[in-house]
Amino acid sequence: MENMVISYLVLMCVVSFLNLFALVLLYRKQLNFYFASIFASVLVANVGYLTGALAESEETVIIATKACYLGSVFLPMFEYFVILRICKFNFPDWAKLLLGALSVTVLLLSCTIGHSDIYYKSVTYTHMYGVAYCACEYGPLHFLWNVVLVGYTLANIVTIAYAARTRINVSYKNLIAVALMTLISIISFLISREIGSDTMVVPLVYVIDEFILFFVCLRVRMGDISDAMLESLEAENQNAFVAFSDKGIYLGCNDIAYKFFPELGEFRVDRAMPKDLEISKHFGSLMESFVRKDSPSDSYFAYGRRNYRVCVRKVARNKISHIVLFRIEDETRLQRYIKKLDTHNTKLKDVIKDNDRHIHAIQEQMIVGMAKMVESRDSNTGGHIMRSSAVAGILAEELRKDSGFGRTKEYYDALIAAAPMHDLGKIAIDDKILRKPGSFTPEEFEVMKTHAEKGAAIVENLLAEIEEPFFVEIAKNVACFHHERFDGSGYPYGLFGANIPFEARVMAIADVYDALVSKRCYKEQMSFEEAYNLIMDSMGTHFDPRLKASFVACREKLENYYRNSPGWESNEK
């Protein structure tokens, strides 16, 4: 019996270690502090149980008991914080500190074991199931630990139940998982009290909780559309960043900034910028302008033979000081391209100004032609622009039927006509990035992300003089904001909710849907069912939940369109 118990506890320790290692390895880029703390605490607690079972003296048993408390005392708090995160509830920092102080208090009380009777009146070295065991009589303050356990259990139950009733954007599978974790903890507590020992029960329960949390981690990661976007959609960016203190002291820059401005190599960190350098004059002028306005601002300047756009922002360091951060983008190609477009537009306007219908016909052909030109340059998307435009058209036709949106026939006509322009900004992206056969690096991703703003600039320069402002505004919004997310985590500006133009919210669904069901050189396509479920799960986070009913209604039309679409390959069997 002794060997079986020891083997069981060793196995629990090994599994706990492997789980912690796997968590760090698989989620190192997006590792949540509370998840990691739970896995680390479980390992410490299970090692404590193993040490206690192997103890050969009362002193060793006491040390092992304290180790168990060190691993266990923070677990209920960390699990509660994880449940709050899964259920998408905010919790004030002061309350977290208060709960942390309560856990620390219990930990300090456990440290008195063997020295005082306030927590454990007595500790007896004995054996149970053939291994060492700490038989104890609880002291007057031990009730505090029971209060903590019962309190967190009730809090978990209330939080999960409330989320199930009010949070429609929370996965019910995640709620079931954390509810199961809470139920297992309650059952294990009752069993431990019944048999008079937690050595045989708690380590296994901890490991089961870890596996449940692994499932939740996977669900959270799959439910975050941004991860799918990283693999399914092209969007990257490459900007220079230069930081100064609020007093003009140079704090540093990234490698791209050195490439843009070699003179930065002469700047010394924690010193004022050299006054005799050309780039210092630009930064000094921008800093003065920013201080006067005391608000975010965008400016342009020329350096060498290049044109740069610089966005100056204030980033708080603490409550009393801040960093002035320069985000600098090389827009030389875009500026040259826009100038050419201006020239071409002037000539085009002179030729066709007397024939409005002819203007619109040529304009439509130009837009489609430019969209196809983008397609021909982008080796990854394979017809994405035209297919996603068709999806937007199908969805727009369904939206026409719902008068609740308060949109006119002309509005939906303009949206459908503007859809092919949503990715025009890619024409200003370097070929070596646009045509890259595979996933992008983080730097390339930042470059690709700029296509949204660049597309809006191109649309405005292309259409402003020859189209109605109503249509130009819709086309600009489709190009600029189709990567914004309903919860505010999109780009380029992080708009949320109704702040995102309605036409961009419609285009966002079409853009993502095509990316998901289409095969790329770096990923396999999703089935219609998988893509549909992912879109539905993202209603309220990535997408406007008001569009949910219309998307559901046109599901069959979308799938039929793809099945009959030339050049689109199905993975259906």
N, C-alpha and C positions, 0 to 999 in steps of 0.2 A: 504493500500500500504506500509506503514511504517513497519508493522509487517512482511510482506512478504520479504521486502528487508533485514531486520535484520536477519530473519530466514535463508535467502539465504547466507548471509555473515557468520553467525555462522556455517552453514553446511560446507561452504568452509574451515573454520578454522579447524573444526573437521576432515574433510577428509584429510587436509594437515598434521595434527598431526598424524593421523593413517597411512598415507603413509610414513611419516618419521620413525615412529615406526616400520612399517613392513619392510622397507628397512634395518634398522639396525638389526632387528631380523633375517631376511632371509639371509642377505649377510654380517654378522658381520665378517666372516673369510676372506672375500675378498672384503671388502667395499672400493670402489673407493672414493677418497677425493672429486672429482668434483661432482660426483653423490650425495654424502651426502650433499655437500654445496648447491646444487640446491634445494634439498628438505627442508633444514633448512631455506634457504632464502625465499622460497615460504611461509613457515609458518609465518615467521616474517612479510612479506609483507601483507598477508591476515589478520593477527591480526591488522596491521596498518589500513587497509581498514575498518575493523569492528569498531575499536576505533574511526576512523573519523566519521563513520555513527552515532555513539552513542554520539558524542561530543555535549556539551551544551554551549560551548564558543569558541571564536576565538583562544584562547591559546591552547585549547585541539585539535582543528582542525589542528593547525600548528604542534603540537607534533606528531599527527597521520600521517600527511604528511611526516614528517621526518622519521617516522618508515617505511612508505611505500618505501621511497627511500633507507633506510638501507637494506630492503629485496630485492629491485628490482635492485639496481645499479650494483650489481655483477653478476646478473643472465645471462645477455648476454655473459659475459666473460666465466662463468662456462659452459654454454651451448656450446660455441664455442670450449672449451677445450675437452668437451665430444665428440663432433662431430669429432675433430681431432683424438681422441683415437679410436673411432669406425672405422674411415676411415684409421687407421694405419699410420698416418702421425706424424713425430716428429716435435716438436716446441721448439726452443731454450729457455733456461731459461731466458736469458736477455730480450727476447721479452715478455715472460710471466710477468716479473717484470714491463716492460714498460706498458703493458695493465692493470696490477693491479694498477699502479700509476695513470693511467687515470681514472679508476673507483673510486679510493680514492679521486681524485680531484673533481669529480662530487658529491660524498658523502659530502665532506667538503663544497662545494658550497650550497648543500641543507640545510646544518646546518645554513646557514646565513638567511634562511627564517624567517621573522619577525624581523630581526635585520639590514638587509641591502637590498638594491634594486638591487644588482648585479645579483641575480638569479631570484627572484620574486620581481617585483616592488611593488605589493600590494597583500594582502590576505584579502578576505572578507568571513565572516561566513554567510552562507546562507543554503537553503534547496533545495534538488532535490529528487524527488520520495518519498517525505515524510521523508527523513533522512537528517542529517547534511551533508554539502558539503563545500569544500574549493574552492571558486571561486577566480581565481588569474589572474594577469597580469604578463607575463613573462618579466624578466630582460634581459640585453644585453648578459649575459653569459649562458642563458638557451639553446642557440643553441648547446652548447657542448653536452648536453644529446641527442639531436636529431641526432647529428653527430655520437655519440656512437651507437645509435640504428640502424641507416641506415648502418653504417660501418660494424657492426657485421652481419646484415642481408645479406649484399652483400658477406661478407667473408664466411658465411655459405653456400650460394648458390654456390659460386665458388668452395669451398672445396668439397661439395657433388657431383657437376657435374664432377669435375676432378677425384674424386675417382671412380665414376661410369664408367668413360672411361678407367682408368688406373689400378685400383686395383681389379684384378679378384679374389683375396682371401678375399674380403670384401663382406659380405652378402648383397644381393640386398634388402632383406626385412628390414634390419637395415637402409640402405640408404633411402628407402621409408619412414620409420618411422621418421627419423630425418628431412627429407624433408617436411613431413607433419607437424611436429612441427614448422618448420620455416614458412610454409605457414599460419598456424593458427595464429602465432604471427603477421604476416603482416596484415591479415584480421582484427584481433582484434584491431590493431593500427588504421586502417582506420575507423572502426566502432566507436571507442572511440572518435576520432576527429570529426566524423559526429554528434554524439549525445552530444558532449561537456562534457562527463564524462567517466572515466574509471572504476568507482566503480562497475558497473553492469557487466562489460565485463572481466576485467583483472583477478580477482580472479578465475573465472571459467576457463579461458585460462591456468592459472598457474596449476590448478588441472589436466586439460587435458594433459598438457605437462608432468606432473608427471606420469600419466598412460602410456603415450607413452614411457617414460624413463624406466618404469617398464618392458614394453614389450622388450625394447632393452636390459635391464639387463638380462632378461631370455634368449634372443637370444644369447647374448655374452657368457653366462654361458653354454648353450647347445652346442654352436659352439666350445667351448674349449674342445678338446678331452681329456685333462688331467683329467677333472672331470669324464668323462665316464670311463677313465682308473682306477681312484680311486675305482670305484665300480665294474669294469669288469675284471681287471687284478690284479694278485697277484704281489706285489713288495713292500717290506718293508726293513727297515734297522734300526740298533741300534748301534750307535757309541758313543764313549766318546769324549768330546771336552774340551780342556784345553787351556786357553789364557794367554799370557804374553805380556807385553809391549815391544817395540823395545829395551829397556834397560834391559830386563830380569826380570822385576817386575811382580809378579803373580797377575793376574786380576780376575781369577775365573774359574769354570768348571761346567759341568752339573752333574746331579745325577748319570748317568751311569759311569762317571769318578770315582766317589767315590766308586762305586761297583768294578770297575776294580782295583783301586789303593787306598786302605784304608788310606795310608800314606798322601794322599792329605788333609785329615782332619786336619793335623798339619800345613798346609800352611796358612799363613795369607794374606788376600787380601791387595794389595798395598805395599807389602814387598817383598824383595828378597826371593827366595826359600831356605829352610833350607839345609845346605850343608851336614849334616850327615845322610841323608835319602837315601836309595837305589834308589827310584824313582827320586830324585833330580839329581843323577848322570846321569840317562838316559836322562832326559829333558835337563840338562846342555850340554851334548854331542851333542844332536840333535840340540840345539839352536846354538852352535858354528859351527856345520857343515852347518846349514842353512845360518848363517851370512856370512860364507866364500863364499858360492856359490851364495848367493843373488838371489835365484830362487827356485820355488816350488820343493820339493823333497819327495820321498817315502823311508822309512827305515823300518827295522824290529828289534825288540828286544824281549828278554825273560824276564819275570818278574814272580817270583814264579814258578809255573809249567805251565804257559800259554805263548803262542806266540802271539805277537801283531804286527800289521802293522800300521805304523804312517805316515800320510801325513802332511807335514808342509807347511802352506801357509801364505802369507802376506796379511792382510786385512787393507785397508786404513781407518783411523779414520778421517783424514782431509788431507789438502794439505801438512802438515809438519810432521805428525806422523802416525804410523801404529800399528796394533796388529799382533803378531805372533801367529797363531792359529794352534793347534795340533788336527788333526782328527785321532782318534785311534780306530782300529777295532780288535777284538779278532779273530785271525785266527788259533787258536789251532786245532780245528777240521779239518779245511782245510789242514793245514800242515801235520797232521797225515794221513789224507786220501791220500794226494798226495804221501807221502812216501810209503804207501801201494800200490798205483797205480804204482809207480816206480818199486817196487819189483815184482808186478804181470806182468808188461810190460817186464821186463828182462827175466822172466821165459817164458813168451809167445813168445818172440822173439827167444829164444834158441830152442823152440820146432818147430816153423813153419818157420824159416828163409829160408829153402830150398824150400818152396812152396809158391810162391807169390800169386797165385790164392786162395790158402787155407787161407792165411793171410787176404785177403780182405773179404772173405766169413765170417770168424770168426769175423773180425772187425765189419762188418755190423751187424751181429747178436748181438754182444756186445753192439753196439750203440743203436739198437732198444730195446734190453733187458734193458739197463739202462734207456732209455726213458720211457719204460713201468714201470720200478721200481719207477721212479719219479711219474708217474701217480698213481701208487698204493698207494704211500705215501700221495699224495695230494688229500684230500677228496673234494676239491672245484672244480677242473678243469674238471674231468670226461672225459678223452680222448682228452683233449686240444692239447697235444703235437703232437699226430698222426694226428688229424684233421687239425691243422694249418700247419703241414708239407705237407699234401695233398694239401691244398690251395696254399702253396708256389710252389708246383710242377705244379699245373694248371696254375698259373700266370707265372712261368718260361717258360712253353711250349708256352704260348702266346707271351712272350718276344722274344723267338727264331725267330719268324716270322719277327721281326723288326730289320733289319740290322743296323739301325741307332745307336743302342746301342754299336755296335762294339765288341760284346762278342762271344766267340767261343762255339762250341758244348760241348767241354770238360768243359768249365766254367759252363754252365747250368747244365750239369750232376753232377758236383761237388756241385753246390748249392742245387740241389734236394737231393743229398745224405747227405748233411750237415744239412738240415733243422731239422731232428729229434733231433739234438744236441743243439738246441737253448736254451732250458731250463734245460740242464744238471746240471747247477749250483744249482738248487733247491735241489739236493741230499745232499748238504752241509748245508741246512737250517734246523734249529731245528724243530722236529716234532710238538711241541706244537704250533708253528706258522704256519707251512705248512699245518697242518690238522685242523686249526681253522675253525669252521663252521660259518662264518660270516665275516663282515668287520674288517679290521685290525685297530689297534690304530696307531697313527703317529709313535710311536717307532717301532712297529712291521713292519710298512711299510718300514722304513729305513733298517731293517734287510733283508726283502725280496728283496729290490733293489740290494743287494749285489750279488744276484744270477747271474747277468750278468758277472761281473768280475770273479767270482768264476768259472762260466761255462767255460770262456775262458781259465783259468788256468788248469782246468780239461781236456779240449779238447787237449791242448798243451801237457800235460804230458801223455795223453792216446795215442796220435797219432804221436807225433814228430818223434819217432824212426822207425815207421813202415808205414808211409804214405808219399806221396810226399809233399814237402813244399807248393806247390800250393794249394793242398786240405786242408792242415792244416791251412793255412792262411784264406781261405774262411770259414772253420768251426769255427775258433776262432772269426772271424768278426761277423758271424751270432750269436754266443753265446753272445759276449760282447756288440754289438752295436744295437741289434734289438729293444731296447727301446729308442734309440736316436730319436729326432724329427728334421724335416727338418729346422725348425726355430731356432734350438739351445736350446730349453727348455727341452730336454730329459735328460736321464742319461745313463751311469755313468759319462760321461765327458762333456756333453753339446755341442757335435759336431753339426755343422749345414751344410746344403747344400751338396755340393760335398765332403766335408770332411768326411761324413759318407760313409763307404764302400757300394758299390752298392748292394751287396748281403744282407746287413743288412737292406737297404731301402726296398727291396723286402720282406724280412721276417717280417718287421714291419707291413706291410699291412696284411699279412696272420695272424699274431699273434693277431692283434686287431680285424680283421673281425671275427675270430672264437670266440673270447671273447664276441663280441657283439651279435652274433646270437645263442649263447649257453646259456642254463639255468644254473645258479649257485645257491648254497644254500642261497646266500644273495641277489640275484637279479633275475628278470625274463629276459628271452631272448628278444631281439629285433626282429621285423619282418625283412625279407630280405630287404624290401623297406627302413625301417628306418636305418638299418645298412649301406646299400648302400649309402643313402643320407649323413649320418654322415661321411663316408669315403670320399665321393666326396667333402663335405664342408671342409674337413681337408687337401685337396691337397694344397700344398704350405705352410702349417703350420706344420702339423704333418708329412705329407708324401710328397715324391718327386712328383711334378706335372707332370714330364715326364712319370711317370708310369700310369697316369690317363687313357690314351687311351687303354692301355693293360688291365687295370682293368675293364673298361667298356666292352671291347670285350669278356672277359671271365665270365661276370656276370652270364649268363645262365648256364654255366658249373659248376660254384661254387654252385648255388642253387640246381641244379640236384644232385651234389655230396652229399650235406647235406640231401636231401630228401631220398637218397638211402643209407645213412650212418648208419650202425648198432649202436644202443646205443644213437643216437641223436634224441631228441624228438622235433617235430615241433609244433609251436603254431598257424600254419595256420588253418583256418577253411574252 
